Amino acid sequence: MTSRFALLLSLLAPAWLLLQFRRKLAFSKQCPRCKNPYPDRTSRPRWMKGRGDWLPLKAYYCTKCRHCFYRFDR
């Protein structure tokens, strides 16, 4: 029973992480949840700052729906 649970968890964990990342990723500056065209820029989390500047992500916060998201900057 424990090995089945571990196998199921090892299969579902990456899919869950990708889904969570997709909910917070946007390719335009507007909020992906409410489509507000004027979100505010915020500072990146500490774990993201420590990874270096090679990550092309910018953090935003929508004041209309209180959604935090990251914009993929080309």
C-alpha positions in Angstrom: 0.0 0.0 0.0 2.8 2.4 0.9 4.7 1.7 -2.4 1.5 2.4 -4.4 1.0 5.7 -2.6 4.7 6.7 -3.2 4.3 5.8 -6.9 1.1 7.7 -7.3 2.7 10.7 -5.5 5.8 10.6 -7.7 3.6 10.7 -10.8 1.2 13.4 -9.7 3.6 15.8 -8.0 5.3 17.0 -11.2 1.9 17.4 -12.9 0.6 19.4 -9.9 3.6 21.6 -9.9 3.3 22.3 -13.7 -0.4 23.2 -13.2 0.4 25.6 -10.4 3.2 27.2 -12.4 0.8 27.5 -15.4 -1.8 29.3 -13.3 0.7 32.0 -12.4 2.4 32.4 -15.8 1.4 35.1 -18.3 2.8 36.0 -21.7 1.4 39.5 -21.7 1.3 42.2 -19.1 -2.4 41.9 -18.4 -3.7 39.8 -15.5 -4.5 36.2 -16.7 -7.4 36.0 -14.2 -9.4 39.2 -14.7 -7.7 40.7 -17.8 -6.8 43.9 -16.0 -4.4 45.7 -18.3 -2.6 47.6 -15.5 -1.1 45.3 -12.9 1.6 46.5 -10.5 5.2 45.3 -10.6 6.4 43.6 -7.4 9.7 42.3 -6.3 10.5 38.7 -7.0 10.5 36.2 -4.2 13.8 35.4 -2.4 14.0 31.9 -3.9 13.8 33.3 -7.4 16.4 36.1 -6.7 18.9 33.5 -5.6 18.7 31.6 -8.9 20.3 34.5 -10.8 19.1 36.8 -13.5 18.9 34.2 -16.2 15.2 33.6 -15.4 13.2 35.7 -17.8 10.3 36.2 -15.4 8.9 39.4 -14.0 6.6 39.4 -11.0 3.3 41.3 -11.1 0.4 41.8 -8.7 -3.2 42.6 -9.8 -4.9 45.1 -7.5 -8.3 44.3 -9.0 -8.5 40.6 -8.2 -5.4 40.2 -5.9 -3.7 37.7 -8.1 0.1 37.3 -8.2 1.5 36.2 -11.4 4.8 36.1 -13.4 5.2 37.5 -16.9 7.5 35.6 -19.2 9.7 38.3 -20.6 11.2 37.6 -24.0 
